[in-house]
Amino acid sequence: PIPTQLGLLSNMKNLQLQCNELSGRIPTELGALIKVEGLWLQHNKLTGPIPTELCTLANLRELCLDDNQLSGVIPSEIRQMTGIATLWLHGNLLSGGIPTEIAELTKLTWLRTHNNQLTDSTDSRRYIKSHLPRCTVDV
C-alpha cells in the first residue's frame, strides 16, 4: 500500500510511484500535498475510488492514475483542479459518465479515459472537445 505518511511531506513537488505493484486504496492524505505538481501512480494495482481530496491540489499539473483497478465514478469535484494539464485515468474500472465539469479545466491538454466502464463516451468527447479544442481526448 501507499504509506499515508507521504501526506506529511507538504513540500513535495513530484511523487512518482508508478510500476511498483502497489495495492490498496489511494490514501486521502495525499490531498495534503499542497505543492505537488506531478502525481504518477499508474501501472499499479490500486483499488477503490479516486479520492476527492486529490481534486483540491491547486498546483497539480499531471495526474496519472492509469492502468490500476480504480472503481467508482470520476468525481465532479475534478473541476477544482484548475491547473491540470494531463489527466490519465484510462485502464481502470471507472463507471458512470465523464463529468461535464472536465470541460471547465481550461489548461487541460490531454485527457485519457478509455478502457473503463464509462458511459456516453462519444457524447462526452464531443462536449469536451467543443469547450477545450486544444485538448487531446482519448475516451
Number of C-alpha atoms within 10 A of each C-alpha: 13 15 10 12 10 15 17 13 14 14 12 15 15 15 15 12 15 17 14 13 14 19 14 14 17 22 18 14 16 24 18 18 26 19 16 22 19 19 21 17 24 24 19 19 19 25 18 15 17 22 17 16 16 25 19 18 23 17 17 24 19 20 20 19 24 25 22 23 21 26 17 16 17 22 17 14 16 21 19 18 23 20 18 25 19 20 20 20 25 23 20 23 20 25 15 14 15 22 16 15 14 25 19 16 20 18 17 24 16 16 20 17 22 18 16 20 18 19 14 11 17 10 13 19 19 13 15 22 15 12 15 19 14 13 20 16 20 15 20
